[in-house]
Amino acid sequence: MSDQDLVVKRWRRYGKDRLYVETPEGTKIGFWDLVTNTGEAEAPEYEATLLAAVTTWRSSAGLAPSQSPAVGSLVEAAGTDVNKDRPRLQPGPSGIPATGQHGIAEVAHPQLAELWTDNSDVVAADGSAVGVPIAAQEALVVQPVRPWVDLPTNAAGAEARERAKVARDSAPVKTVLARVLGVHTSERAWRIGADGEEKVAAQLAKVASKDPRWRFLHAIPVGDRGSDIDHIVIGPGGVFTANAKHHPGAKIWVGGNTFMVNGAKQPYVRNARHEAQRAAKILTGTCGFPVHVEGLIVTVNASDVVIKAQPEGVSVTPRMQVARWLLRHGDILAPESIDAIYEAARRSTTWR
């Protein structure tokens, strides 16, 4: 299958800019993040196909070849104009371009012939030898392509902040009037939510300063429907999915599974429990050993918080007490378990 036969769809929302690649029949090849310049193939054998499709799209969009280092650099080395004579990937027996052990596909182009050499230890899917360019072998050692995004770079509240910006930009006049009149809108909800997440992250940072064994991730995207986890907390005291609930000046009452804000019942406990259970299932599958995750609801800027009884499997604590709450947990996870869970959690591919 030629890379020109693939379907490339661009998706831009909430500050993200991605290309999703699939076959005309709907088989997913993977996606490429244009912001971080990293990609994620659905399977290792699709890596070269994904790179080729992205390179073709960049060429048609008029972007410089240097923005696609894994493929574009080979073309530049041969002095080839990517907009006219870009090397094509040769299909293997299954219709997917055959790749070597490093995900570099065979290229058929007369101007690149001198850059390629046959290597008996690099084979295609059908068992035949595949030529791998010397330049590519060197580049793989120096600048490997990472097929996942490192989540520790995510800022707390980033997803909510971006959604607030989208809502504000779509109705700027309405947003201003709503603020003046004190009307609650989706823009306000996202903005206040982002503020709450940032405040909780500041308290979590205090935990790490007192005990560096604790690790934290913020604004973790889960699945492909726009959901995310506010914070993931991993340390000697366990693993928690923390959800910030910012209700300035509100009166909060908690009694078991009942969570009320100014007298109105909210589904926060149910949602937090589901979020923790989903995270536990994902991390257990990735780590290869059981990972227990508890839900944690952190209230922010409420005028009064009354907790009659903690919910089952979920804890509720005010923001200013969250550091002390975490630090008082005894050691239940060994250092190697903390490291393994964190390494799994930090990869974007874990949560897709």
C-alpha positions as CSV (number, residue, x, y, z in Angstrom):
1,M,0.0,0.0,0.0
2,S,1.3,3.4,-0.9
3,D,1.3,6.2,1.7
4,Q,-0.8,8.1,-0.7
5,D,-3.6,5.5,-0.3
6,L,-3.8,6.3,3.4
7,V,-6.3,8.6,5.0
8,V,-4.8,11.4,7.0
9,K,-7.1,13.5,9.2
10,R,-6.0,16.5,11.1
11,W,-7.5,17.1,14.6
12,R,-7.1,20.4,16.4
13,R,-8.8,21.0,19.7
14,Y,-7.9,21.9,23.3
15,G,-4.4,23.0,22.3
16,K,-3.6,19.8,20.5
17,D,-2.7,19.4,16.9
18,R,-2.6,15.9,15.6
19,L,-2.7,13.8,12.4
20,Y,-4.6,10.5,12.6
21,V,-3.7,8.0,9.9
22,E,-5.7,5.0,8.8
23,T,-6.3,2.9,5.7
24,P,-9.3,3.5,3.5
25,E,-10.9,0.4,5.1
26,G,-10.6,2.0,8.5
27,T,-7.6,0.2,10.0
28,K,-5.8,2.6,12.3
29,I,-2.1,3.1,11.6
30,G,-1.4,5.6,14.4
31,F,-1.2,9.4,15.1
32,W,1.4,12.1,15.0
33,D,1.5,15.0,17.4
34,L,2.4,18.1,15.4
35,V,3.1,20.1,18.6
36,T,5.7,17.7,20.1
37,N,6.7,16.2,16.8
38,T,6.3,12.7,18.2
39,G,4.1,9.9,17.0
40,E,2.4,6.7,18.2
41,A,1.9,3.7,15.8
42,E,-0.8,1.2,16.6
43,A,1.8,-1.6,16.1
44,P,5.6,-1.6,15.6
45,E,5.2,-2.7,11.9
46,Y,3.2,0.5,11.2
47,E,5.9,2.9,12.3
48,A,7.4,3.4,8.9
49,T,4.0,3.7,7.3
50,L,3.0,6.4,9.8
51,L,6.3,8.3,9.2
52,A,5.7,8.2,5.4
53,A,2.1,9.4,5.6
54,V,3.2,12.3,7.9
55,T,6.0,13.2,5.5
56,T,3.6,13.3,2.5
57,W,1.1,15.4,4.5
58,R,3.8,17.8,5.5
59,S,5.0,18.2,1.9
60,S,1.5,18.9,0.6
61,A,1.0,21.4,3.5
62,G,4.2,23.2,2.5
63,L,6.1,22.4,5.7
64,A,9.9,22.2,5.8
65,P,11.4,18.7,5.5
66,S,13.5,19.4,8.6
67,Q,10.3,19.3,10.7
68,S,10.1,15.5,10.1
69,P,13.6,14.4,11.1
70,A,13.1,10.7,10.9
71,V,12.2,10.7,7.2
72,G,12.9,14.2,5.9
73,S,16.6,14.1,6.9
74,L,17.2,11.2,4.5
75,V,15.7,13.0,1.6
76,E,17.7,16.1,2.3
77,A,20.9,14.1,2.5
78,A,20.3,12.9,-1.1
79,G,19.4,16.4,-2.3
80,T,15.9,15.4,-3.2
81,D,12.9,17.7,-3.3
82,V,10.3,16.1,-1.1
83,N,7.5,17.8,-2.9
84,K,8.4,16.0,-6.2
85,D,10.4,12.9,-5.7
86,R,10.0,11.8,-2.1
87,P,11.0,8.1,-1.7
88,R,8.1,5.7,-1.5
89,L,7.7,2.9,1.0
90,Q,7.6,-0.6,-0.7
91,P,4.7,-2.7,0.4
92,G,5.3,-6.1,2.1
93,P,3.1,-9.2,1.6
94,S,0.4,-7.9,3.9
95,G,0.1,-4.6,2.1
96,I,1.9,-2.8,4.9
97,P,5.5,-1.5,4.0
98,A,8.1,-4.0,5.3
99,T,10.3,-2.6,8.0
100,G,13.5,-3.6,9.6
101,Q,14.1,-4.2,13.3
102,H,14.3,-0.4,13.9
103,G,11.1,0.5,12.0
104,I,13.0,1.9,9.0
105,A,11.3,0.9,5.7
106,E,12.9,-0.1,2.4
107,V,13.1,2.9,0.0
108,A,13.2,2.6,-3.8
109,H,14.8,5.7,-5.2
110,P,17.8,5.9,-7.6
111,Q,19.3,9.0,-5.9
112,L,19.4,7.2,-2.5
113,A,21.0,3.9,-3.7
114,E,24.4,4.9,-2.5
115,L,23.1,5.5,1.0
116,W,21.8,2.0,1.4
117,T,23.4,-1.2,2.3
118,D,22.0,-4.7,2.7
119,N,22.2,-6.1,6.3
120,S,21.6,-9.8,6.8
121,D,20.5,-9.1,10.4
122,V,17.7,-6.7,9.3
123,V,14.8,-8.5,7.7
124,A,11.3,-7.7,6.4
125,A,8.1,-9.3,7.5
126,D,8.5,-12.0,4.9
127,G,12.0,-12.9,6.1
128,S,13.8,-11.2,3.2
129,A,16.7,-8.9,3.8
130,V,15.9,-5.2,3.9
131,G,18.3,-2.4,3.0
132,V,18.8,0.1,5.8
133,P,20.6,3.4,5.1
134,I,23.8,4.0,6.9
135,A,22.7,7.5,7.7
136,A,19.5,6.1,9.3
137,Q,21.5,3.6,11.4
138,E,23.6,6.4,12.8
139,A,20.5,8.6,13.3
140,L,18.7,5.8,15.2
141,V,21.5,5.8,17.8
142,V,21.8,9.6,18.1
143,Q,18.2,10.7,17.7
144,P,15.7,7.9,18.2
145,V,12.0,8.7,17.6
146,R,10.0,8.2,20.8
147,P,6.5,7.0,20.0
148,W,5.0,8.4,23.2
149,V,4.7,11.7,25.0
150,D,6.3,12.1,28.4
151,L,3.5,13.2,30.6
152,P,5.5,14.9,33.4
153,T,5.8,17.8,31.0
154,N,2.0,18.4,31.3
155,A,1.2,21.5,33.4
156,A,-1.6,21.2,36.0
157,G,-4.9,22.5,34.7
158,A,-3.6,22.6,31.1
159,E,-6.5,20.7,29.6
160,A,-9.1,22.7,31.5
161,R,-7.4,26.0,30.8
162,E,-7.4,25.2,27.1
163,R,-11.1,24.3,27.1
164,A,-11.8,27.6,28.9
165,K,-9.9,29.4,26.1
166,V,-11.9,27.6,23.4
167,A,-15.2,28.6,25.1
168,R,-14.0,32.2,25.5
169,D,-12.8,32.6,22.0
170,S,-16.0,31.1,20.6
171,A,-18.2,33.7,22.4
172,P,-16.0,36.6,23.6
173,V,-18.8,39.1,24.2
174,K,-21.0,36.5,26.0
175,T,-18.0,35.7,28.2
176,V,-17.4,39.3,29.2
177,L,-21.1,39.9,30.0
178,A,-21.3,36.7,32.0
179,R,-18.4,37.8,34.1
180,V,-19.9,41.2,34.7
181,L,-23.3,39.8,35.6
182,G,-21.9,36.8,37.6
183,V,-23.5,34.3,35.3
184,H,-22.1,30.7,35.5
185,T,-21.0,29.5,32.1
186,S,-18.9,26.6,30.7
187,E,-16.0,29.1,30.3
188,R,-16.1,29.9,34.0
189,A,-16.4,26.3,35.0
190,W,-13.3,25.3,33.0
191,R,-11.4,28.4,34.2
192,I,-12.2,27.9,37.8
193,G,-11.5,24.2,37.4
194,A,-8.0,25.0,36.0
195,D,-7.3,27.3,38.9
196,G,-8.3,24.6,41.4
197,E,-6.0,22.0,39.7
198,E,-3.1,24.5,39.9
199,K,-3.7,25.1,43.6
200,V,-3.7,21.4,44.3
201,A,-0.5,20.9,42.3
202,A,1.2,23.5,44.5
203,Q,0.3,21.5,47.6
204,L,1.5,18.3,46.0
205,A,4.8,19.9,45.3
206,K,5.2,20.5,49.0
207,V,4.8,16.7,49.5
208,A,7.7,16.0,47.1
209,S,9.9,18.6,48.8
210,K,9.4,16.8,52.2
211,D,9.6,13.2,50.8
212,P,11.1,13.0,47.2
213,R,9.8,9.4,46.9
214,W,6.4,10.9,46.0
215,R,5.8,11.4,42.3
216,F,3.1,13.3,40.5
217,L,1.6,13.7,37.1
218,H,-0.9,16.3,36.0
219,A,-3.6,16.6,33.3
220,I,-3.3,13.0,32.1
221,P,-5.3,12.5,28.9
222,V,-7.2,9.2,29.0
223,G,-8.7,7.5,25.9
224,D,-9.6,9.4,22.8
225,R,-12.8,11.2,23.9
226,G,-11.2,14.2,25.6
227,S,-11.3,12.9,29.2
228,D,-8.4,13.4,31.6
229,I,-7.3,12.8,35.2
230,D,-6.5,15.9,37.1
231,H,-3.6,14.4,39.1
232,I,-2.0,11.0,39.6
233,V,-0.1,10.6,42.9
234,I,2.4,7.7,43.2
235,G,4.5,7.2,46.4
236,P,5.3,5.0,49.3
237,G,1.8,5.5,50.7
238,G,0.1,4.2,47.6
239,V,-1.4,5.3,44.2
240,F,-4.2,7.9,44.0
241,T,-6.1,9.6,41.3
242,A,-6.8,13.1,42.7
243,N,-9.6,15.2,41.5
244,A,-9.7,18.9,42.3
245,K,-13.2,20.4,43.1
246,H,-13.0,24.2,43.2
247,H,-16.1,25.7,44.7
248,P,-15.1,29.2,46.0
249,G,-17.1,30.1,49.2
250,A,-19.3,27.0,49.0
251,K,-20.5,24.8,51.9
252,I,-19.5,21.2,51.3
253,W,-21.0,18.2,53.2
254,V,-19.8,14.6,52.7
255,G,-21.5,11.5,54.2
256,G,-20.4,8.2,52.7
257,N,-21.3,8.2,49.0
258,T,-23.2,11.5,49.3
259,F,-21.3,14.7,48.3
260,M,-23.3,17.9,48.5
261,V,-22.3,21.4,47.5
262,N,-24.5,24.2,48.9
263,G,-27.2,21.6,49.5
264,A,-27.1,20.1,46.0
265,K,-26.0,16.5,45.5
266,Q,-23.0,16.0,43.2
267,P,-21.8,12.8,41.5
268,Y,-18.2,13.4,42.6
269,V,-17.8,10.2,44.6
270,R,-19.1,7.9,41.9
271,N,-17.0,9.6,39.3
272,A,-13.8,9.5,41.5
273,R,-14.4,5.8,42.2
274,H,-14.8,5.0,38.5
275,E,-11.7,7.0,37.7
276,A,-9.6,5.1,40.2
277,Q,-10.9,1.7,39.1
278,R,-10.1,2.5,35.5
279,A,-6.6,3.7,36.4
280,A,-6.0,0.6,38.5
281,K,-7.0,-1.7,35.5
282,I,-4.8,0.2,33.1
283,L,-1.7,0.3,35.4
284,T,-2.1,-3.3,36.4
285,G,-2.2,-4.4,32.7
286,T,0.8,-2.3,31.9
287,C,3.0,-3.1,34.9
288,G,2.2,-6.8,35.0
289,F,1.4,-6.8,38.7
290,P,-1.6,-5.7,40.7
291,V,-1.7,-1.9,41.2
292,H,-4.3,-0.7,43.7
293,V,-5.5,2.8,43.1
294,E,-7.7,4.9,45.4
295,G,-9.8,8.0,44.4
296,L,-9.0,11.3,46.1
297,I,-11.3,14.3,46.0
298,V,-9.6,17.6,47.0
299,T,-11.8,20.5,47.8
300,V,-10.5,24.0,47.0
301,N,-11.5,27.3,48.5
302,A,-14.7,26.1,50.1
303,S,-15.9,28.1,53.1
304,D,-16.9,25.1,55.0
305,V,-16.2,21.4,54.6
306,V,-18.0,18.8,56.8
307,I,-17.0,15.2,56.4
308,K,-19.3,12.9,58.4
309,A,-18.0,9.7,56.9
310,Q,-15.5,9.0,54.2
311,P,-16.8,7.2,51.1
312,E,-15.7,3.6,50.4
313,G,-12.6,3.5,48.1
314,V,-12.5,7.3,47.9
315,S,-11.2,9.9,50.3
316,V,-12.1,13.6,50.6
317,T,-9.8,16.2,52.0
318,P,-9.5,20.0,51.8
319,R,-6.6,21.4,49.7
320,M,-4.6,22.8,52.6
321,Q,-4.6,19.4,54.3
322,V,-3.7,17.2,51.3
323,A,0.0,17.3,52.0
324,R,-0.3,16.2,55.6
325,W,-2.9,13.6,54.5
326,L,-0.5,12.0,52.0
327,L,2.6,12.2,54.2
328,R,0.9,10.4,57.1
329,H,0.3,7.3,55.1
330,G,2.6,4.4,56.0
331,D,5.0,2.8,53.5
332,I,3.1,0.2,51.6
333,L,5.0,0.4,48.3
334,A,8.6,-0.6,47.8
335,P,10.9,1.8,45.9
336,E,11.1,-0.6,42.9
337,S,7.3,-0.7,42.7
338,I,7.0,3.1,42.8
339,D,9.5,3.3,40.0
340,A,7.8,0.7,37.9
341,I,4.3,2.3,38.3
342,Y,5.6,5.8,37.6
343,E,7.5,4.7,34.5
344,A,4.2,3.1,33.2
345,A,2.1,6.1,34.2
346,R,4.3,8.7,32.6
347,R,3.9,7.3,29.1
348,S,1.0,8.7,27.0
349,T,0.6,5.3,25.4
350,T,-0.4,3.7,28.7
351,W,-3.6,5.7,28.8
352,R,-4.8,5.2,25.2
